[in-house]
Amino acid sequence: MRGGSVDDTAYSGRWIARLRGKIVAQGGTPEQARRAALSRFKEKPEIIFVPMTDLPNLPPLLDKVLASLPADQTVYLVGGAVRDLLLGRAIHDFDFALAGGGIPVARQVANTLKADFYPLDPERDTGRVLVSQPDGTRILLDFASFRGDTLNADLLGRDFTLNAIALDPRTLQVFDPLGGARDLKDKRLRACSPSAFNDDPLRILRGVRLAADFGFRILPETRQAMKESAARLAGVSSERVRDELFRILEGPAPAACIRALDLLGVLAVILPELASLKGISQPAPHVYDVWEHTLAVMAALETILAALTPDYNPEKAADLLNGLLVLRVGRYREQLGAHLSTSLTSGRTPRGLLFLAALYHDVAKPQTQKVDEAGQMRFWGHDQQGAEMAAERARQLAFSNEEIARLETVIRMHMRILFHTNRLLKDGRPPTRRAVYRFFRDSGAAGVDLCLLALADLRATYGQTLPQETWVAALDVVRLLLENWYEKPAESVNPPPLVNGNELMREFNLKPGPKVGELLEAIREAQAMGEVSTREEAIALARKKLWI
């Protein structure tokens, strides 16, 4: 068995068996090629690896890793790193597989690179190295012993064929026993084995995410295996489900992914309250039932964010509604991009949480559906009840208290911008300074999320029937709110304090209690309205409030 070259590039990245100058068999590993040849010929064939002519240059960090190891130490780059390398995508995390000693090797690499190290999974002999970059980011290097006796066994036990490819970084030889490289070229997602999802049901969610990330189609047999194992997700830890779900919501096509998860039977297991949204009709101007409206809100949100975030593509704003959107609020593109990418907890961002809020914003409509005396269908209180239901689901999925509070706020307040929009349409009155102050007092930074969700909700409500004047009115309300949040925070959102609680207690001989807080809030609101601007005026207002 040796390296070599052949003229036929059809075998690029494969192992071939050559007999008397002719290629008689091929495979993803040397053993596959040898077995295939011996099944047809008795002679011993020559086994050759056909290099990939289009293999990109390996990242420089890989040379440093190899230099830190003994020359006879064989390690393989595996999984997503090889996949991304073959696709020409940037690699942020590196997974290495070796015959044994994953943790000691990781520690040795960390010592040489002067990087951080910790044993990631002692039971599976997996160590992690964290390499800090000059820009403050960190690259993860995971070293794990084979999941099985050999590299081949390790690859066969993985989730999808596109992740079951190994590369020897020293020789650039590829090991691809399941044809993952061909699946990459053909843009298809295929499970490594029929038992892949029984072995780990979370792979169902990961498969949907990967298909969306790469624009791949899930093969029918893989899709069927996903359906058959969906019920097993009930036995997966809440934290693992949360993390994979959040990666989907932060990904490129959350609406399509949620629909796919529903068709696979996954939502009924991990987010069961959503099932009741199907078939719940809504009065005009709604054009969809509650479930289809929910998916339409998520899709509209994707479109809006594509036009308003820093990587804005003018082609995305080709239609009239997007053009008006960019014209009126596009000036806040950089601020919105920073807002949505801020880390909340464990790297999760407001973007993913916003899509979760969109998914749950109308979750309480089935139980609040009523017909009033005039025969009009109503959903009174669905915002408050929906906030409580979403918070409960978030608690079960082990979200942080900060995330739960933010999610609850967005869903509870998701109708407020619509109220201001309708009033602007009716009598031309934009939100007052008091309304702006109270909006952000009640929502804080989640007010920015509310602006984006309200626009998506409006577009999904009307679909193609959205009147231009209604859209413009909503954009004007949102622009006013964002202007105050980003440009006038000290004036109308969070005015600097003129007095504190201790001063009020001394001035009016008050004891600590709710009354002091009420006076401070009254002063802040008066500041936001432009009625109070000095300490003396603040004291005078407090005195007046105490006399009333």
N, C-alpha and C positions, 0 to 999 in steps of 0.2 A: 504494500500500500504506500503510495507516494503522491506528491503533488505533481501537477503537469498541466499542459494546456492542450486544448483541442480547438478545431476550427468552428465546430457547431455551437453557437452561442445559445441554442435552445436549452442546453443543460447548465447554463450559468447558475452557480450557487448549489449545484447538485453533485453527488458522487456518482461516477460512472464505472461500469465494468467494461474493459476493453479486451478483446480476444482477437489475435491475429490482425491487429490494426483496426478492427471494427468495434463500435459501441454495441454491446449486446444486452446491457441492462443499466438501470440507474436507480438511485434512491436518495433519500434525505440524509442517510448515514452510510458509512462504509459497509456496515454489516447488511443493511438493506440491499445495497448494490450487489454485494457478494452472494447473498442468498438468492436474489433474483437471477443472477447469472448461472449459479450452480443448479438451479431448478431446470435449466434448459441445456446446459453443457457440462460434460464431465471434466473438461480441462480447467485448470486454475486460471482465472482471469486476472488481469492487471486492474487494480482499483485506483482510480484517479479522482481527485477533486477538481472541478472546473471553477476557477475563481470567478467572482462576480466582477465584471468589468466596470460596472457603474457604482460600485461600493464607495460611498463618500469617505473622506478622510476622517479618521477617528479623532475624537476630542483630545486635546493635549493632556488633560488630566489623566487620561487612561495610561499614557506613557509614564507618568509619575507613579501611578499605582503599580504598574508592572516593574518599574525600577526598584520599588520598595520590597519586592518579593524575590526569593531565590530563583535562579534561572530554571531550576527543575520543578518549580511549583506551578502546576497547571491549574488555571482558573478559566472559567467560561463566562462571557457576558451573555446574559439570558433575558428572556421576557420582554418587557416594554422597551428597554433600552435598544435591543436589537431591532425590534419592530420600528421604532422611531428612526433608527439609523438607516434602515432600508427605505423608509419613506422620505428621508431627507429632512426630518423634523428635528428641532432642537431637543437635546437630551438634558433633563434636569436631575434625574435620579438614575443610578446605576445599580443593577442587580447582578451579583456574581454567584456562580454555583461551582462547587469544588467537591472532591471526593470525601473530604473530611476536614475538621478543624476550622470551621467557619468563624468561630469566635476568636481563637488565637490569631488567625490570619488578619481579621479585621483590626485587632488590637495592634498588630505589627504595622499595618498600613497607617493607622492613626498616629502611631509614634513617629514614623518616618515623615509623614506629612504635617506633623504638629497640629493635628486636628482632634476634635472631640470624638470620644468612643463610648459606647455602652452596649451591653449584651441585650439585643432586641428580643430574642426568644431563645433562652437557654435550652429549652426542651427540644427545639429543632436545630440547635447549634447555629444560631444566626446572630451575627454581630453587625452593628451599624456604626459607620464613620460619618461624621458631619464636617464637611469642609466649608469654611467661611470664605466667601468671595469678597473682592474689594468693594463691590456695591452694596454689601450688607446681606446679600442672599446666601443661602446655604444649599450645598449639593449633598444629597444622601448617597452613600455607598453601602449597600447591604451585601454581606458575605454569608452564604448559607451552604450547609452540606447538602448533597443530593437528597431529594425526596425519593429514596429508593436506592438500589445498589449501584446504579450506573447513571451516566448522563442521560442515556436514552430513556430509562425508566422515569427519571425526573421530568423530562419533557412530555412524555406520554401522560403524566399525571396532572398536567396543568389544565387551565380552563379552556382557552380557545387556541386554535392552531396559529394565529398570528402572534400569540405570546409563547409559543412552544418552539422557538428557534434559538439556537445557541451559536455563539461566535467565539472562536479561539482568537483572542486579540493579538497573539504573537504571530500566528501563521495566517490569520484571516480566513481560516477554514470554517465553513458554515455547517451546522448539524441541524437538519430539518426533517425529522422522521415523518411528519404528518403533512408535509406540503404547505406549510404556513406561508412561505414566500410566494407561492403561486396564488394562494388566497388573497394575499396583499395586493398582487397585481390585478386580480379579478374583482377586487373590492367585495369580498364576501366574508361573512362571519360564520365560522364553523366550530362546533364544540370538539374538544379533543377526543372525547369518548362518550358513549351512551350514558355512563354513570356520572358525568361531570357535574350535573346539577344536583344529583342525589348526594354526591360527596360534599358539596357546598352550595346550598340553594341561593346564597347571595350572588353567585355568578350570574343569575338571571338578570338582576339589576345591572350588574357590571356589563353584561352583554348588550343590553339596550343602550347603555351609555356609550360603549365603544362603537356601536353601529352609528350612533348620532355623531360622535366625535370625528369619525373617519368617513362618514357618508357611505357605509357599507350596508349591504343587504344581508339579513339573517337567513340562512338556508332553511328550507322547510323542515328538515329533520331536526335541526337544532331548535327551531321555534316550537315544534311539537314537544320535544324533550323539556323545554322551558315550561310549557303549560302543565305537563304532567308532574312537575316538581314544585309548582308554585305554592301549593299548600304547605310544603316543608319550610317556607320562610317563617312560619309561626314559631319555629324552634330556633331561629337565629337571634342573637342578642340585639336589643334595641339600639345599642351604640353602633353596631356594624350596619344595621339597616339605615339608621340616621345618616351615617357618613356617606354611604353609597347613594342614598336618595338626594342628599345635598349636592353631591358631585353632579348628579343629573340636572338639578335645578340651576346650578351655576354654569352648566354646559351650553352648547350652541343651539339646542333645539328642545327646551324643556316641554313645550306643549306637545310636540310629536312623541316625545318619550313617555309622557304621562298617558297619552292615548294608547301607545304600545303596551305599557304596563297593564292597562285596563284590559286590553284584548287578550293578554297572556294570563289574566286572572290574578295578577299580583296585587292590585289596589285593594281588592276585597279582603286580602290578608293583612296588608300593612297599614292601609288607610281606610278601614271599613266604612266609616261614616259617609264617604263620598258616593257610595253606591245609590243612596236614596235620592241623589240629585237627578238621576235619569228620568225623563218623562214628566218632570214637573214643569208645566207650562207657565208662561209669564205673559202679562198683558202688554199691549203696544205701549211704548215703541220697541219693546224687545222683539227680536226676530228669531231667537233660539230658546229652547227649554233651558233649565238651569244648568244642566251638565254641559251641553254644547256651548252655552254662554261662558261657562267657566274656562273651557279650553280656548274659546275665542279671546277671552281676556288675556290669557297667557301668551297666545300668538300675537296679539296686538302689542303687548308689552315688549316682546322681542323686537318688533318692528320699531317701536318708539325708542328703545334703548340703542338700537343700531344707528339711529339718526342723531341721538343726543350724547353719545359717549365719544371720547377722544379719537377713536379709530373710525370716525364718521366717514362714510362713503357717500358722495353726492348722488350716486345712482340710486341709493336707498330712499331718497327724498324725491323721486321722480313724480309721484302723484301729488294732487293738490293738497290733500290733508297733511302729508308729510312735509310738503313745501311750507305750508303755514306753520306747522310745528317748529321747523328749523328757524323760520323767520322770526317767530315770537320768543322762543325760549332757547334757541341754539347758542345764545351768548353765554349760557351757563354750562356748556359742554364739558369743559375741563373740571369744573367743580362737581358736576354730577358723576363724572368718571371717577374722581377721587373718593366721592361719597360711597359709591357702590362697591369699590374695591377695598375699602377699609376693613381690616381684620377685626371681627367681633370676638369669637371664641374659637380656639384651636384652628385658626386659619379660615373659619367660615366667614362669609361676607354678607353685607346687606343685600347684595344682588340675589343670592340664593334665597334669603329670607323673604325678600319681596315677592319672588315667584311662589313661595310657599303661601304667603298671604293671598296672592291672587287665586291660588288653588282652593283656599278655604274661605274666601271672603263672603260667599253666599251659602255656606254649608248648612246654615240653620233655616233656609227657606222652606224646606219640606214641612217642618213642624210648626212654622209660623204662618203658613199659607191660610188665608181667610178671605171670604167674600163679604164686602161691606154692604150696608143697606141699599146703596145705589147699584149693587151688582158688580162693583169693581173689585178685582182680585188685589189683595194687599199682603204684605209680608212684614207687618209691624214687629219691631224688635229683633229682626233677623241679624242686625249688625251686632247688638249686644250679646245675644245668645251664640252667634257664630264665633265671636271673640272668645267666649268661654269654652266652646267646643274645641277650637283650634289650640287654645292654651293647654287643655287637657291632653290632646294628642301630642303636643310638643313635649309635655312633661313625660308622657309614656315613652317618647323617643329619646329622652335624656338630653334635651336641649338645656342650655344654661338659663338661669333666671333672667339675665339681661335679654337674651333672645326671645324668651317667652313673653316678657313684658312688651317688647317691641312689636312682636307679632300680634299680640292682643290689642295694642293701641291702634295699629294700622287697620285691623278688621273692624274694631269698634267705631272708628271714625271715618270709614271709607265712604260714607254718604255725605260728609260735610261739604266737600268741594262741589258736589252736585247741587246742594242747596244754594250755594252762592252763585253758581252758574245760572240756575233757574231764576234767581232774583235779578241778576244782571240782564237776562233776556227779557224779563217781565217789565221792569221799570228803570233799567239802565243804571242801577246802583251797584258799584263794585263793593267788595268787602271793605268795611270801615277799618280805621286804625285799631279800634277795640277788637273787631273780629279777627284781624291779623294777629294781634297780641294773644288773644285767647286760643287761637288755632295752634300756635307754637307753644304756648304755655301747656296745653294739653297733650301735645304730640312730641315736642322736642325735635331731635334730629329725624325722627320717624315722619315728620311733616314732609320732608323731601320725598320719602317713599310714597306718602299719600298723594302727592301731586302726580307722580308717575302712574300709580295705580288708577287714579281717577280718570286720567286720559285714556288708559287702556280699557277701563270699564265702559266709558262712554262709547268708544269705537265698537266694542263688542256688543253693546246694547242695540245700536242701530244697524250695524253691518254696513252694507252699501247704501242704506237710506239716510245716513247721518247728514242733517242739514248743515250747510257751511256756517250759518250764523250761530248754531249751537256749538260747533267745534271752536269757532273763533272766541265765543264767550268763555268757554272752558279754558282755552289757552290764555286769555287775558287774566282770568282769575289765578291760574297757575303762575303766570309771569309775575303778577303782583306779589304773590306769596314768596316766590324764589328771590325776587328783588329785595324784599325785606329781610329774608334769611341770610342772603349772601352779601348784600350791600349796606343794609341799615340795621344790623343786629343790635347795636347799642341804642338805637333810637326807638325801635318798635318791637323787638323780639325779647331782648334781655337787658333792659336799661341798667346802668351802674347804680348801685344802692346809694340813696341820699342819706338814709339813716339806718341804724340796725335795731334789733329787738331790745338790746340793753338800753339804748338811748330812749326808746319809746317808754320802756318801763319806768325809767327814772323821771322822764318828763311828766308822765301822767300817773305815777305811783301805781303801776299795774303789776300784777303777779304773773309769772310765767304761765302760759296757757294758750288756747286756740285764738283768743282775741288778739294777741300780739301778732300772730301769723296773718289774721284777717286784715289787720291794719297795714302790715307790710305789703300784702298783695294788692290792697286798694291803692297804695302809693305807687307801686310798680305799674299798675294798669293806667293810672293817671299820667305817669311819666310817658308811657307808650302813646297815649292819646295827645301828648303835648300840653297837658293842663298843669303839670308840675315840673319844675326844673331846678329848684333850689331846696336846700335843707329847710329853710323857713317855710316854704310853701308845703313841703311834705308834713311838717309838724302841724301846720294849720289845717291840712286836710285830715290828719289823724284826729285832731281836736273836734273837727266838725263831725266825723264819723262816730266819735264817742258820745256826742250830744244827741245824735239822731235816735 
